[in-house]
Amino acid sequence: MKYIEEFQDPQLARRLLDEIHATVTRPWALMEVCGGQTHSIIRHGIDQLLPEQLELIHGPGCPVCVTPLEMIDKALEIAARPGVIFCSFGDMLRVPGTGRDLFQVRAAGGDVRVVYSPLDALRVAQDNPGSEVVFFGIGFETTAPPNAMTVHQASRLGIRNFSLLVSHVRVPPAIEAIMRSPDCRVDAFLAAGHVCSVMGVGEYPALADTFRVPIVVTGFEPLDILEGVRRAVRQLENGEHRVENGYARAVRDEGNAAAKEMIADIFEVTDRAWRGIGVIPGSGWRLAPRYREFDAEDRFDVGDITTSEPAECRSGEVLQGLLKPHQCEAFGTTCTPRNPLGATMVSSEGACAAYYLYRRLGGTRATATSPTVEATPVG
């Protein structure tokens, strides 16, 4: 398959690893921002094949995981109401709120449906004019354009029984918050290629200059990640801090103009709470005033719902890169995919889910000499 198999070549991976090993002279900590990259790293054992001086820190790049508990509880409250059809992507249904999840709401009689696109939810609204249809619009910059397009279509077509529960977050402010944290030990970032394919790289040079950190845009296959690591390490060893595009086959520096225009029309920047982290100024989007009639928070009057995180879940530390999943006392014992304490254990991009799925249960390093690009999950 073009652009997949080519970037899983073990011989090319070995060459990149050899160059990385030859370049590193001191300890460095690199953070991958995207949860998809985290899963690729753990699945293929990339972190265990790097020099011991290199540590890959898993950042807050899982959109489901960073959706705050209070937003989950708002979704649960709306979904449980009579006359509501609540639509969501499947990985949100197992995310625990306060005492229940969307699966349990559905089991209790709520009309909760899994869709594969926000436009599917809009069609549900067209087909059910007597019901209020709500789509749970979460995610980073990658999911913002289709969600914005759906609101645009609802407005254009006059579909008034549709609304969007918005919990969109933005990557650059999160990087800034991480770097300003007194506990930060990140020396460089691997930026998410799909985010940059939408927004471009325009917001990253200021971050690289301000915090003197290399930022390398990377993809998701083993060779993409190793190339991103190679470029970041080369900059660190040379005392440089630039933005590099290591994913040029998918990312243009200016991003996608049409997608950015749609986002700018439908949304406005706002402060957002991140689960386990707190409020990051300017780190999210909400519907612009002219589209506020499609805002589910306003329509169902759930804006005042507030909650507190369970003390036993340390997913916030995992999302900040302060803790590896297997270092949490609850990991694999009281917290499992069947009985999760937090979203990082059930999301398809969660770091805890990756560690559990690929049986990364301890801190020992692999003794393999080449990437396991055909690795299969155990159990």
Secondary structure, DSSP 8 states (H G I E B T S, - for coil): -TTTGGGG-HHHHHHHHHHHHHH--S-EEEEE--HHHHHHHHHHTHHHHS-TTEEEEE-S--HHHHS-HHHHHHHHHHHTSTTEEEEE-GGGTT---SS--HHHHHHTT-EEEE-SSHHHHHHHHHH-TTSEEEEEEEESTTTHHHHHHHHHHHHHHT-TTEEEEEEEE-HHHHHHHHHHSTT----EEEEEHHHHHHH-STTHHHHHHHHT--EEEE-SSHHHHHHHHHHHHHHHHTT---EEES-TTT--TT--HHHHHHHHHHEEEEEEEETTTEEEEEEEEEE-GGGGGGBHHHHTT-TT------TT--HHHHHTTSS-GGGSTTBTTTB-SSS-SSGGGTSTT-HHHHHHHTT--S------SS--TT-----
